[in-house]
Amino acid sequence: MAYLQAKNYPPEFSSDSGTTWKTLICVSDWSLDGSNAVSKEETFCGQITGVGTPGMSGSANAACDTAPSGTQVSYEDALGWFAGTTLIQFRVQDPASGTPGTNFYTKFDCYITSLQQTFAAGEVIKFSIGWESTGTLDITP
């Protein structure tokens, strides 16, 4: 069996329609969750189930850096997206190079919905970020 190492699959964000992709700085953990709104109604014909549009949400914990590279999402980037309610793009894929996305691929437009900085004694400043999809999920590279 070949297990995938989480460190090789950072969340990527783009604020320029996918021309440039950036990753969070020193991510310690992140998650991606999907859901569909489901409604059920009992009728004389039986139960009717309606399924809504799938949506995704994610969250991550990362480090603050005073000199991020051009390929890293800084806290300032995240704060600007959050405060400006900026529509950005998210993606994660495997593999990231060669033929990207042949094993898995998820991309969607999103908004930053939560942002928190953590200042703990003896530690680097960290931030937590949350995002929610809007529109259609793209699962085909």
Residue frames relative to the residue before (quaternion, step in Angstrom):
aa qw qx qy qz dx dy dz
M 1.0000 0.0000 0.0000 0.0000 0.00 0.00 0.00
A 0.1990 -0.7589 0.6097 0.1130 3.54 -1.09 0.75
Y 0.1820 -0.8010 0.5654 0.0739 3.53 -0.44 1.25
L 0.4147 -0.6955 0.5314 0.2489 3.55 -1.08 0.76
Q 0.3268 -0.7443 0.5545 0.1780 3.57 -0.90 0.95
A 0.4986 -0.7041 0.4237 0.2760 3.59 -0.62 1.16
K 0.6258 0.5714 -0.3500 0.3992 3.61 0.98 -0.75
N 0.6518 0.5240 -0.3113 0.4514 3.60 1.21 -0.42
Y 0.7345 0.3805 -0.2048 0.5233 3.60 1.27 -0.11
P 0.0445 0.8222 -0.5650 0.0524 3.58 0.46 1.15
P 0.5266 -0.5828 0.4861 0.3830 3.58 -1.18 0.43
E 0.1687 -0.7875 0.5874 0.0796 3.57 -0.96 0.90
F 0.1181 -0.7925 0.5974 0.0331 3.55 -1.08 0.82
S 0.0794 -0.7769 0.6234 0.0388 3.54 -1.18 0.68
S 0.1677 -0.7845 0.5897 0.0932 3.57 -0.92 0.92
D 0.6928 0.4326 -0.2729 0.5082 3.60 1.30 0.17
S 0.6563 -0.5648 0.2841 0.4119 3.57 0.97 1.00
G 0.7388 -0.4580 0.2291 0.4380 3.58 1.03 0.75
T 0.4344 0.6844 -0.4772 0.3393 3.60 1.21 0.21
T 0.7856 0.1216 -0.0330 0.6058 3.57 0.97 -0.95
W 0.1382 -0.7810 0.6059 0.0618 3.57 -0.92 0.95
K 0.1058 -0.7906 0.6026 0.0264 3.55 -0.99 0.93
T 0.2660 -0.7424 0.5920 0.1659 3.56 -1.20 0.60
L 0.5735 -0.5721 0.4573 0.3669 3.55 -1.25 0.43
I 0.5105 -0.6632 0.4646 0.2892 3.57 -1.15 0.64
C 0.8615 -0.0928 0.0435 0.4973 3.58 -0.86 1.04
V 0.0095 0.8233 -0.5649 0.0555 3.57 0.66 1.13
S 0.2580 -0.7607 0.5720 0.1659 3.58 -0.93 0.86
D 0.7658 -0.1591 0.0865 0.6171 3.57 1.17 -0.57
W 0.0271 0.7826 -0.6219 -0.0002 3.53 -1.27 0.44
S 0.1235 -0.7925 0.5936 0.0662 3.54 -1.23 0.45
L 0.1677 -0.7522 0.6313 0.0864 3.51 -1.30 0.50
D 0.0585 -0.8144 0.5769 -0.0223 3.56 -0.72 1.11
G 0.1644 -0.7814 0.5956 0.0874 3.55 -1.06 0.79
S 0.0418 0.7955 -0.6039 0.0273 3.54 -1.15 0.61
N 0.1969 -0.7272 0.6440 0.1329 3.52 -1.35 0.41
A 0.4098 -0.6538 0.5648 0.2928 3.56 -1.06 0.69
V 0.0609 -0.7965 0.6016 -0.0003 3.57 -0.85 0.98
S 0.0577 -0.7744 0.6290 0.0352 3.55 -0.97 0.87
K 0.1140 -0.7813 0.6116 0.0502 3.54 -1.06 0.80
E 0.0309 -0.7916 0.6102 -0.0070 3.53 -1.01 0.85
E 0.3359 -0.7236 0.5717 0.1915 3.52 -0.96 0.95
T 0.0094 -0.7817 0.6232 -0.0209 3.56 -0.92 0.97
F 0.6531 -0.4830 0.3858 0.4375 3.58 -1.28 0.04
C 0.6548 0.4948 -0.3061 0.4824 3.58 1.28 -0.34
G 0.6706 -0.4221 0.3075 0.5268 3.58 1.25 -0.18
Q 0.6778 -0.4827 0.3585 0.4232 3.53 -1.29 -0.14
I 0.1711 -0.7559 0.6253 0.0913 3.56 -1.02 0.89
T 0.1256 -0.7979 0.5882 0.0403 3.55 -0.83 1.01
G 0.1202 -0.7739 0.6194 0.0545 3.53 -0.95 0.95
V 0.1621 -0.7872 0.5908 0.0709 3.55 -0.95 0.89
G 0.3510 -0.7606 0.5164 0.1777 3.56 -0.83 1.03
T 0.7121 -0.4119 0.3500 0.4480 3.51 -1.35 -0.29
P 0.4623 -0.6810 0.4796 0.3043 3.62 -0.85 0.88
G 0.0782 -0.7846 0.6141 0.0341 3.54 -1.13 0.72
M 0.2220 -0.7604 0.5970 0.1272 3.54 -1.24 0.45
S 0.0312 -0.7550 0.6531 0.0485 3.52 -1.27 0.51
G 0.0748 -0.8043 0.5891 0.0235 3.53 -1.14 0.61
S 0.0756 -0.7673 0.6333 0.0669 3.50 -1.34 0.27
A 0.0232 -0.7952 0.6059 -0.0107 3.53 -1.19 0.58
N 0.2417 -0.7182 0.6305 0.1679 3.50 -1.35 0.39
A 0.0281 0.8116 -0.5765 0.0903 3.55 -0.78 1.09
A 0.5138 -0.6332 0.4885 0.3105 3.55 -1.35 0.19
C 0.4121 -0.6597 0.5655 0.2743 3.54 -1.24 0.54
D 0.0705 -0.7871 0.6128 -0.0033 3.58 -1.00 0.88
T 0.4079 -0.7319 0.4911 0.2381 3.58 -0.91 0.90
A 0.7869 0.2102 -0.1222 0.5672 3.59 1.20 -0.34
P 0.0159 0.8288 -0.5590 0.0204 3.62 0.51 1.11
S 0.4983 -0.6279 0.5001 0.3276 3.54 -1.20 0.54
G 0.6787 -0.4969 0.3613 0.4023 3.56 -1.29 0.13
T 0.6957 0.4389 -0.2743 0.4981 3.58 1.26 -0.22
Q 0.6358 0.5146 -0.3267 0.4735 3.59 1.27 0.25
V 0.3926 -0.6798 0.5687 0.2455 3.55 -1.13 0.78
S 0.2200 -0.7732 0.5837 0.1143 3.56 -0.66 1.11
Y 0.6442 -0.4755 0.4017 0.4445 3.56 -1.28 0.17
E 0.6219 0.5516 -0.3368 0.4422 3.58 1.04 -0.76
D 0.6045 0.5361 -0.3464 0.4767 3.61 1.06 -0.75
A 0.6935 0.4922 -0.2712 0.4508 3.53 0.78 -1.13
L 0.6534 0.5119 -0.3120 0.4623 3.59 0.96 -0.85
G 0.6403 0.5230 -0.3163 0.4652 3.58 1.02 -0.79
W 0.6564 0.4976 -0.3082 0.4759 3.59 0.95 -0.87
F 0.6616 0.5149 -0.2964 0.4575 3.56 0.99 -0.91
A 0.7161 0.4578 -0.2570 0.4599 3.59 0.73 -1.07
G 0.7318 0.4210 -0.2294 0.4844 3.58 1.07 -0.74
T 0.3040 -0.7602 0.4973 0.2871 3.58 1.33 -0.03
T 0.1638 0.8298 -0.5020 0.1807 3.52 0.94 1.07
L 0.3620 -0.6982 0.5750 0.2253 3.56 -0.94 0.92
I 0.0124 0.7902 -0.6104 0.0542 3.59 -0.69 1.13
Q 0.4140 -0.6784 0.5337 0.2891 3.57 -1.31 -0.03
F 0.1913 -0.7389 0.6377 0.1033 3.54 -1.26 0.67
R 0.1222 0.7729 -0.6225 0.0173 3.55 -1.24 0.51
V 0.0116 -0.7201 0.6920 0.0490 3.47 -1.44 0.39
Q 0.0449 0.8187 -0.5668 0.0800 3.57 -0.95 0.88
D 0.0903 -0.7575 0.6427 0.0707 3.53 -1.30 0.45
P 0.5131 -0.3279 -0.7816 0.1356 1.50 -1.41 2.00
A 0.5647 -0.6036 0.4504 0.3375 3.54 -1.30 0.36
S 0.7730 0.1836 -0.1221 0.5949 3.59 1.22 -0.37
G 0.6210 0.4980 -0.4111 0.4443 3.58 -1.26 0.07
T 0.7149 -0.2653 0.2503 0.5966 3.55 -0.24 -1.31
P 0.2415 -0.8280 0.4834 0.1497 3.60 0.27 1.25
G 0.8456 0.2508 -0.1826 0.4345 3.51 -1.12 0.81
T 0.4253 0.7248 -0.4734 0.2641 3.63 1.14 0.11
N 0.7052 0.4137 -0.2715 0.5078 3.65 1.12 -0.49
F 0.7584 -0.2027 0.1029 0.6109 3.58 1.01 -0.80
Y 0.0212 -0.7848 0.6182 -0.0389 3.51 -1.20 0.65
T 0.0831 0.7688 -0.6298 0.0743 3.55 -0.88 0.98
K 0.1125 0.7775 -0.6093 0.1077 3.56 -0.82 1.04
F 0.1606 0.7837 -0.5899 0.1097 3.56 -1.04 0.78
D 0.5192 -0.5711 0.5248 0.3591 3.51 -1.35 0.33
C 0.0431 0.8176 -0.5714 0.0557 3.57 -1.06 0.70
Y 0.3013 -0.6907 0.6206 0.2167 3.47 -1.44 0.15
I 0.4419 -0.6239 0.5608 0.3179 3.55 -1.19 0.56
T 0.1422 -0.8405 0.5222 0.0255 3.57 -0.57 1.18
S 0.7907 0.0745 -0.0741 0.6031 3.59 1.23 -0.23
L 0.0083 0.7813 -0.6218 0.0540 3.53 -1.14 0.75
Q 0.0752 0.7989 -0.5891 0.0956 3.56 -0.80 1.02
Q 0.2170 -0.7452 0.6142 0.1427 3.57 -1.03 0.82
T 0.1755 -0.7762 0.5993 0.0864 3.56 -1.12 0.74
F 0.0888 -0.7823 0.6165 0.0017 3.54 -0.83 1.11
A 0.0741 0.8111 -0.5721 0.0967 3.62 -0.13 1.26
A 0.5718 -0.6098 0.4311 0.3396 3.56 -1.02 0.85
G 0.8416 0.1883 -0.1521 0.4828 3.55 -0.93 0.93
E 0.6922 0.4342 -0.2788 0.5046 3.59 1.23 0.14
V 0.5661 -0.5484 0.4717 0.3953 3.55 -1.29 0.23
I 0.5471 -0.5818 0.4721 0.3731 3.56 -1.21 0.44
K 0.1183 -0.7955 0.5939 0.0216 3.53 -0.91 1.01
F 0.1205 -0.7740 0.6064 0.1366 3.53 -1.29 0.17
S 0.2712 -0.7179 0.6221 0.1553 3.48 -1.28 0.65
I 0.0804 -0.7975 0.5979 -0.0056 3.54 -0.99 0.90
G 0.0942 -0.7812 0.6153 0.0473 3.55 -1.09 0.77
W 0.0579 -0.8009 0.5959 0.0146 3.58 -1.09 0.70
E 0.1800 -0.7709 0.6062 0.0761 3.54 -1.25 0.66
S 0.4546 -0.6966 0.4868 0.2667 3.57 -0.94 0.89
T 0.0552 -0.7333 0.6730 0.0795 3.47 -1.40 0.34
G 0.7677 0.3117 -0.2409 0.5053 3.57 -0.96 0.80
T 0.7662 -0.3900 0.2969 0.4156 3.51 -1.35 -0.43
L 0.3922 -0.6866 0.5594 0.2488 3.56 -1.09 0.75
D 0.2152 -0.7588 0.6031 0.1187 3.57 -0.98 0.89
I 0.0071 -0.8191 0.5729 -0.0280 3.60 -0.55 1.14
T 0.6284 0.4986 -0.3333 0.4955 3.58 1.28 0.30
P 0.3689 -0.7581 0.4864 0.2293 3.63 -0.50 1.11
